[in-house]
């Protein structure tokens, strides 16, 4: 029974982790692109500022998009704690 519960929790936990990891990778690539923009002219900083301005104009939806990596990370941590706690309680026989 514990195995089924672990599988059920593992699926959303892994999706939350992959979501957070993709946001983190995108943030690192954007940061590297902005740093490279000092040496090679590119439009990454202008596009990022335009994107953030558009999110600011959208109000609550913009806040949700900005907060999504944090929500995914903390949901992953919550599910990970639940996943780790399954099967650790002493069973009464």
Secondary structure in CASP SS format (residue, H / E / C, confidence):
PFRMAT SS
TARGET T0000
AUTHOR 0000-0000-0000
METHOD secondary structure of the structure
MODEL  1
X C 1.00
X H 1.00
X H 1.00
X H 1.00
X H 1.00
X H 1.00
X H 1.00
X H 1.00
X H 1.00
X H 1.00
X H 1.00
X H 1.00
X H 1.00
X H 1.00
X H 1.00
X H 1.00
X H 1.00
X H 1.00
X H 1.00
X H 1.00
X H 1.00
X H 1.00
X H 1.00
X H 1.00
X H 1.00
X H 1.00
X H 1.00
X H 1.00
X H 1.00
X H 1.00
X H 1.00
X H 1.00
X H 1.00
X H 1.00
X H 1.00
X H 1.00
X C 1.00
X C 1.00
X C 1.00
X C 1.00
X C 1.00
X C 1.00
X C 1.00
X H 1.00
X H 1.00
X H 1.00
X H 1.00
X H 1.00
X H 1.00
X H 1.00
X H 1.00
X H 1.00
X H 1.00
X H 1.00
X H 1.00
X H 1.00
X H 1.00
X C 1.00
X C 1.00
X H 1.00
X H 1.00
X H 1.00
X H 1.00
X H 1.00
X H 1.00
X H 1.00
X H 1.00
X H 1.00
X H 1.00
X H 1.00
X H 1.00
X H 1.00
X H 1.00
X H 1.00
X H 1.00
X H 1.00
X H 1.00
X H 1.00
X H 1.00
X H 1.00
X H 1.00
X H 1.00
X H 1.00
X H 1.00
X H 1.00
X C 1.00
X C 1.00
X C 1.00
X C 1.00
X C 1.00
X C 1.00
X C 1.00
X C 1.00
END
